[in-house]
Amino acid sequence: MISDRGRRLGGYDPFLVRAHFRCAGDPFDPEANPGGYVNLGTAENRTVFDLLEPLLSKGQEICEADTHYNELHGATFFREAIARFLSGRAGRPINAENLAVASGASAVLENLAFVLCDPGEVILIPSPYYSGFDHDLALRSEAVLRHIYLSSPEFMLKVLDIERVYEQAVSEGLRVKAVLLNTPQNPLGQVYSRALIEDVLALAERKSLHLIVDEIYAESLMPGASYSSALELDSDLVHVVYGFAKDFGLSGYKVGVFHSHNRDVIKAVQDSTYFYSVSTATQRTLGNLLDNPGLQGFFSAMRERLTAAYRDAASYLASHGIPFLPVEGGIVMWLDLRAFLASMSFEAESDLFEQMFEGARLSISPGRAFHCIEPGWFRLCFTVPPSHLSEGLKRLVEGLDGVKI
């Protein structure tokens, strides 16, 4: 016998996680397993390990101090290294005392939801969005995510849409506590402008809302993309989340970062990281990485590979008449496969996913998993080894040819 809370948690089965591990049980390898699943559904950058390995292994030392308890919200040396790193993005010095470290960006978000929201209080979020936010922000905190539905073909966010959904929630007697933005946006690949972020903050200030900005793809930018970080904003209402999973390709290291100027919020988050702490050994490794003079060279090479992979995917899709949203940042593409649905329904979208997954042995993620309001949109991750990307795109086109109506 377990609690109602335990039953609720035990019944949560994320679609993207389930698909990932189905692929992991029989993965494609061009030589060892050519018939395995090609996974273009999991948002990981699998193109950079050869660049990272020498940086991660250089200067590793074992310190006795690292074998003992350290500050649970992040060792001072690590937060100071993060502060130096983030200062470049912010365009001004970042104070290490305004930072907290936790076991992944998901842990940071869950911690923040607990700190900001009582059960039943609302966080506004543009949709489609990374479905892990459902788990991170709402599952245990019992906050409520209210969707700001964006429509095709551009899926553009407008401040008026945020205000409209806010007023609707208030009219229903709900208390709205925060707005969440993700830039570069997953799954849309958009980079929000400085003007838009400032306009959302102005709304937040008028309505006394917190503004949470997830910047986990902040370094994964296409040439010409103009990126404005919320770290540039000097407001007690702005809270920024970052992590090492995407830009660094280190999802397995499970390290997330939180920044805020709000002393009450940062203290509550720091104190709560007792339950989300990161091993000091991992912090030492990543602190050395951040201080490595070769890091900027890594990011330059990472972006070159990111751009090359995107251009290869975009060229192939365009040549086969498959529409998609242009990517400004991030590691995924938003594909328009509505023309290949048997009917304009989410049931038909699910059928197409299964036909791709079992028929073509290809994993791409259906839009319903991201709370898209329109069926027929799919997310594709292009930061995989070139042989996997070319095979996956080939299977996609051949699979769609088999279902074209």
C-alpha positions as CSV (number, residue, x, y, z in Angstrom):
1,M,0.0,0.0,0.0
2,I,1.3,3.4,-1.0
3,S,0.1,7.0,-0.8
4,D,-2.1,8.6,-3.5
5,R,1.0,10.7,-4.3
6,G,3.0,7.6,-4.8
7,R,0.4,6.1,-7.1
8,R,0.3,9.3,-9.1
9,L,4.0,9.4,-9.5
10,G,4.2,5.7,-10.3
11,G,1.7,6.1,-13.1
12,Y,3.7,8.7,-15.0
13,D,5.1,7.2,-18.2
14,P,6.6,10.0,-20.4
15,F,6.2,9.2,-24.1
16,L,9.7,10.6,-25.1
17,V,11.4,8.5,-22.4
18,R,9.6,5.4,-23.5
19,A,10.5,5.9,-27.1
20,H,14.1,6.6,-26.2
21,F,14.6,3.4,-24.4
22,R,12.8,1.3,-27.0
23,C,15.4,2.6,-29.4
24,A,18.2,2.0,-27.0
25,G,17.3,-1.6,-26.7
26,D,18.1,-2.2,-30.5
27,P,20.1,0.8,-31.7
28,F,21.1,1.3,-35.3
29,D,24.8,0.8,-36.2
30,P,25.8,1.1,-39.9
31,E,28.0,-2.0,-39.5
32,A,27.1,-4.0,-36.4
33,N,23.3,-3.5,-36.6
34,P,22.1,-1.8,-39.8
35,G,18.5,-2.9,-39.1
36,G,18.3,-1.2,-35.7
37,Y,16.3,1.8,-34.7
38,V,17.6,5.2,-35.9
39,N,16.8,7.5,-33.0
40,L,16.1,11.1,-34.3
41,G,13.6,11.6,-31.4
42,T,15.9,12.2,-28.4
43,A,17.2,15.8,-28.1
44,E,20.9,15.0,-27.4
45,N,24.0,16.4,-29.2
46,R,25.8,13.2,-30.1
47,T,28.3,14.9,-32.4
48,V,30.8,16.4,-30.0
49,F,32.4,13.7,-27.7
50,D,35.7,13.7,-29.6
51,L,35.9,17.4,-29.0
52,L,35.0,17.1,-25.3
53,E,37.1,14.1,-24.3
54,P,40.5,15.9,-24.2
55,L,38.9,18.9,-22.4
56,L,37.3,16.7,-19.8
57,S,40.3,14.5,-19.2
58,K,42.9,17.3,-19.0
59,G,44.0,18.3,-15.5
60,Q,41.9,15.8,-13.6
61,E,43.1,15.5,-10.0
62,I,41.8,13.8,-6.9
63,C,41.4,16.2,-4.0
64,E,40.8,14.9,-0.5
65,A,38.4,17.9,0.0
66,D,36.2,16.6,-2.8
67,T,35.6,13.4,-0.9
68,H,33.9,15.2,2.0
69,Y,30.6,17.2,2.3
70,N,30.5,20.4,0.4
71,E,28.0,23.2,-0.1
72,L,24.8,21.4,-1.2
73,H,23.8,24.2,-3.6
74,G,27.1,24.0,-5.4
75,A,30.7,24.2,-4.2
76,T,32.1,27.7,-4.2
77,F,34.8,26.9,-6.8
78,F,32.2,25.5,-9.2
79,R,29.7,28.3,-8.8
80,E,32.5,30.8,-9.3
81,A,33.5,29.0,-12.5
82,I,29.9,29.1,-13.7
83,A,29.7,32.8,-12.8
84,R,32.7,33.5,-15.0
85,F,31.3,31.5,-17.9
86,L,27.8,33.1,-17.7
87,S,29.2,36.6,-17.4
88,G,30.1,36.4,-21.0
89,R,26.5,35.7,-22.0
90,A,25.1,38.3,-19.6
91,G,27.5,41.0,-20.7
92,R,28.2,41.9,-17.1
93,P,29.6,40.1,-14.0
94,I,27.5,37.3,-12.5
95,N,27.6,36.9,-8.8
96,A,28.3,33.3,-7.7
97,E,26.0,33.9,-4.7
98,N,23.1,34.3,-7.1
99,L,23.6,30.7,-8.4
100,A,22.5,27.3,-7.4
101,V,23.5,23.9,-8.8
102,A,21.3,20.8,-8.9
103,S,21.2,17.4,-10.5
104,G,20.0,18.5,-13.9
105,A,17.9,21.3,-15.3
106,S,14.8,19.2,-14.5
107,A,15.8,19.2,-10.9
108,V,16.3,23.0,-11.0
109,L,12.8,23.5,-12.5
110,E,11.1,21.1,-10.1
111,N,12.8,22.9,-7.2
112,L,11.8,26.3,-8.6
113,A,8.2,25.2,-9.0
114,F,8.1,24.1,-5.4
115,V,9.5,27.4,-4.3
116,L,7.2,29.6,-6.4
117,C,3.9,27.7,-6.5
118,D,1.5,26.2,-4.0
119,P,-0.7,23.3,-5.3
120,G,-3.2,24.5,-7.9
121,E,-1.3,27.7,-8.8
122,V,-0.6,28.3,-12.5
123,I,2.4,28.6,-14.7
124,L,1.8,29.9,-18.2
125,I,3.7,28.2,-21.0
126,P,3.7,28.7,-24.8
127,S,2.7,25.5,-26.6
128,P,4.1,23.4,-28.3
129,Y,6.8,22.9,-25.7
130,Y,9.2,20.3,-24.4
131,S,6.9,17.8,-22.7
132,G,9.4,17.2,-19.9
133,F,8.1,20.5,-18.4
134,D,5.0,18.6,-17.4
135,H,7.0,16.4,-15.2
136,D,9.5,19.0,-14.1
137,L,7.1,21.8,-13.1
138,A,3.8,20.1,-12.2
139,L,4.0,16.4,-11.3
140,R,5.3,16.7,-7.7
141,S,4.7,20.4,-7.0
142,E,1.1,20.1,-8.2
143,A,1.4,23.4,-10.0
144,V,-0.9,23.7,-13.0
145,L,0.5,24.4,-16.5
146,R,-1.8,26.6,-18.6
147,H,-1.0,26.4,-22.3
148,I,-0.7,29.4,-24.6
149,Y,-1.5,27.6,-27.8
150,L,0.5,28.8,-30.9
151,S,-0.7,28.1,-34.4
152,S,0.9,27.1,-37.7
153,P,2.5,28.0,-39.9
154,E,4.9,30.3,-37.9
155,F,3.9,29.4,-34.3
156,M,4.9,32.9,-33.3
157,L,4.5,34.0,-29.7
158,K,2.8,37.3,-29.0
159,V,2.5,39.0,-25.6
160,L,-1.2,39.6,-26.2
161,D,-1.6,35.8,-26.3
162,I,0.0,35.5,-22.9
163,E,-2.1,38.2,-21.4
164,R,-5.3,36.7,-22.9
165,V,-4.6,33.3,-21.3
166,Y,-3.6,35.0,-18.0
167,E,-6.9,36.9,-17.9
168,Q,-8.9,33.7,-18.7
169,A,-7.2,31.8,-15.9
170,V,-7.8,34.6,-13.4
171,S,-11.5,34.7,-14.5
172,E,-11.7,31.0,-13.5
173,G,-10.5,31.9,-10.0
174,L,-7.0,30.6,-10.5
175,R,-3.9,32.3,-9.2
176,V,-1.2,32.7,-11.9
177,K,2.3,32.8,-10.5
178,A,4.7,32.6,-13.4
179,V,5.4,32.6,-17.2
180,L,7.9,30.2,-18.6
181,L,9.9,30.9,-21.8
182,N,12.4,28.5,-23.5
183,T,14.9,30.1,-25.9
184,P,16.1,28.7,-28.2
185,Q,12.8,27.1,-28.2
186,N,12.3,23.3,-28.2
187,P,10.7,22.0,-30.4
188,L,10.3,25.1,-32.7
189,G,14.0,26.1,-33.0
190,Q,13.1,29.8,-32.5
191,V,15.3,32.3,-30.7
192,Y,13.2,35.0,-28.9
193,S,14.2,38.6,-29.5
194,R,15.4,40.9,-26.8
195,A,12.3,43.0,-27.5
196,L,9.9,40.1,-27.0
197,I,11.6,39.0,-23.7
198,E,11.4,42.6,-22.4
199,D,7.7,42.9,-23.4
200,V,7.0,39.6,-21.5
201,L,8.9,41.0,-18.5
202,A,6.8,44.2,-18.7
203,L,3.7,42.1,-18.6
204,A,5.1,40.0,-15.7
205,E,5.8,43.2,-13.8
206,R,2.2,44.6,-14.4
207,K,0.7,41.3,-13.2
208,S,3.2,40.5,-10.4
209,L,4.3,37.3,-12.1
210,H,7.7,35.5,-12.1
211,L,9.4,35.1,-15.4
212,I,11.3,31.8,-15.8
213,V,13.6,31.6,-18.8
214,D,15.0,28.2,-19.7
215,E,18.2,28.8,-21.7
216,I,19.5,25.3,-21.9
217,Y,20.3,25.6,-25.7
218,A,21.9,29.1,-25.3
219,E,25.2,28.2,-27.1
220,S,23.6,26.1,-29.8
221,L,23.0,28.8,-32.3
222,M,22.9,29.0,-36.1
223,P,25.0,31.6,-38.0
224,G,23.4,35.0,-37.9
225,A,21.1,34.2,-34.9
226,S,20.8,37.2,-32.5
227,Y,20.6,35.8,-29.0
228,S,19.6,37.8,-26.0
229,S,19.9,36.2,-22.6
230,A,17.6,36.9,-19.8
231,L,20.7,37.2,-17.7
232,E,21.0,40.7,-19.1
233,L,17.9,41.7,-17.3
234,D,18.1,43.3,-13.9
235,S,14.8,42.2,-12.3
236,D,13.9,40.3,-9.1
237,L,11.1,38.6,-11.2
238,V,13.5,36.9,-13.7
239,H,14.9,33.5,-13.0
240,V,17.2,31.7,-15.5
241,V,17.7,28.0,-15.9
242,Y,20.7,26.5,-17.7
243,G,22.5,23.1,-17.8
244,F,25.3,21.0,-19.3
245,A,23.1,18.5,-21.1
246,K,22.6,20.2,-24.5
247,D,25.3,22.7,-25.4
248,F,28.0,20.5,-23.9
249,G,26.5,17.2,-24.9
250,L,26.7,16.1,-21.3
251,S,23.2,14.9,-20.5
252,G,24.6,12.0,-18.6
253,Y,26.4,14.3,-16.1
254,K,23.1,15.6,-14.8
255,V,24.1,19.1,-13.8
256,G,21.7,22.1,-13.9
257,V,22.2,25.7,-13.0
258,F,19.9,28.3,-11.6
259,H,20.3,32.1,-11.4
260,S,18.2,34.8,-9.8
261,H,18.6,38.3,-8.3
262,N,15.7,37.6,-6.0
263,R,17.2,36.9,-2.6
264,D,14.1,35.1,-1.2
265,V,13.9,32.9,-4.3
266,I,17.6,32.1,-4.5
267,K,17.8,31.3,-0.8
268,A,14.8,29.0,-1.0
269,V,16.2,27.2,-4.1
270,Q,19.7,26.9,-2.6
271,D,18.3,25.5,0.7
272,S,16.1,23.0,-1.3
273,T,19.0,21.6,-3.3
274,Y,19.7,19.4,-0.3
275,F,17.5,16.9,-2.2
276,Y,19.1,17.6,-5.6
277,S,22.8,17.9,-4.9
278,V,25.6,17.1,-7.4
279,S,28.7,15.1,-6.5
280,T,31.7,17.2,-5.8
281,A,33.8,15.1,-8.2
282,T,31.4,16.0,-11.1
283,Q,31.6,19.6,-10.1
284,R,35.4,19.5,-10.1
285,T,35.4,18.0,-13.6
286,L,33.0,20.5,-15.0
287,G,34.7,23.4,-13.2
288,N,38.0,22.5,-14.9
289,L,36.1,22.3,-18.2
290,L,34.7,25.8,-17.8
291,D,38.1,27.2,-17.0
292,N,39.8,25.4,-19.8
293,P,41.1,27.9,-22.4
294,G,40.1,25.5,-25.2
295,L,36.4,25.9,-24.3
296,Q,35.7,28.6,-26.8
297,G,37.3,26.5,-29.5
298,F,35.0,23.7,-28.5
299,F,31.9,25.9,-28.9
300,S,33.1,27.2,-32.3
301,A,33.6,23.6,-33.5
302,M,30.3,22.5,-32.0
303,R,28.4,25.3,-33.8
304,E,30.1,24.4,-37.1
305,R,29.0,20.8,-36.7
306,L,25.5,21.9,-35.6
307,T,25.2,24.1,-38.7
308,A,26.5,21.5,-41.0
309,A,24.1,18.8,-39.7
310,Y,21.1,21.2,-39.9
311,R,22.0,22.3,-43.5
312,D,22.3,18.6,-44.5
313,A,18.9,17.8,-43.0
314,A,17.3,20.9,-44.4
315,S,18.6,20.3,-47.9
316,Y,17.5,16.7,-47.9
317,L,14.0,17.5,-46.6
318,A,13.5,20.4,-49.0
319,S,14.6,18.3,-51.9
320,H,11.9,15.8,-51.0
321,G,9.2,18.3,-50.5
322,I,8.9,18.0,-46.7
323,P,8.2,21.4,-45.0
324,F,9.8,22.5,-41.8
325,L,10.3,25.6,-39.7
326,P,13.6,27.3,-40.2
327,V,15.9,26.7,-37.2
328,E,17.6,29.7,-35.4
329,G,18.9,27.7,-32.5
330,G,18.8,24.4,-30.7
331,I,19.3,20.9,-32.0
332,V,15.8,20.0,-33.3
333,M,13.6,20.7,-36.3
334,W,9.8,21.0,-36.4
335,L,8.5,19.1,-39.4
336,D,5.1,19.6,-41.1
337,L,3.9,16.1,-42.0
338,R,0.2,17.0,-42.1
339,A,0.0,16.0,-45.8
340,F,0.8,12.4,-44.8
341,L,-2.0,11.9,-42.2
342,A,-4.9,9.7,-43.2
343,S,-7.1,12.2,-41.4
344,M,-6.6,15.5,-39.6
345,S,-6.6,13.9,-36.2
346,F,-4.2,13.0,-33.4
347,E,-5.2,9.3,-33.9
348,A,-3.8,9.6,-37.4
349,E,-0.7,11.3,-36.1
350,S,-0.2,8.4,-33.7
351,D,-0.7,5.9,-36.5
352,L,2.0,7.7,-38.6
353,F,4.4,7.7,-35.6
354,E,3.9,3.9,-35.3
355,Q,4.3,3.4,-39.0
356,M,7.6,5.2,-38.9
357,F,8.7,3.6,-35.7
358,E,7.9,0.0,-36.5
359,G,7.8,0.1,-40.2
360,A,10.8,2.3,-41.0
361,R,12.5,1.6,-37.6
362,L,12.8,5.4,-37.2
363,S,12.0,7.4,-34.1
364,I,10.8,11.0,-34.6
365,S,8.5,12.6,-32.0
366,P,4.9,13.4,-32.7
367,G,3.5,16.9,-32.0
368,R,1.0,15.7,-29.5
369,A,3.9,14.8,-27.1
370,F,4.6,18.6,-27.1
371,H,1.0,19.7,-26.7
372,C,0.8,21.0,-30.2
373,I,-2.8,22.0,-30.9
374,E,-2.6,20.8,-34.5
375,P,-2.0,17.2,-35.5
376,G,0.7,16.3,-38.0
377,W,3.8,18.1,-36.7
378,F,6.8,16.1,-35.7
379,R,10.2,16.9,-34.0
380,L,13.4,15.6,-35.5
381,C,16.8,15.9,-33.7
382,F,19.6,16.3,-36.2
383,T,22.7,16.3,-33.9
384,V,23.5,12.6,-34.4
385,P,26.5,11.1,-36.2
386,P,26.3,11.8,-40.0
387,S,25.7,8.1,-40.8
388,H,22.7,8.0,-38.5
389,L,21.3,11.3,-39.8
390,S,21.6,10.2,-43.5
391,E,20.1,6.8,-42.7
392,G,17.3,8.4,-40.7
393,L,16.4,10.9,-43.3
394,K,16.4,8.2,-46.0
395,R,14.1,6.0,-43.9
396,L,11.8,9.0,-43.2
397,V,11.3,9.8,-46.9
398,E,10.9,6.1,-47.8
399,G,8.5,5.6,-45.0
400,L,6.4,8.6,-46.0
401,D,6.3,7.5,-49.6
402,G,4.7,4.3,-48.3
403,V,1.9,6.2,-46.6
404,K,1.4,9.1,-48.9
405,I,-2.3,9.8,-49.6
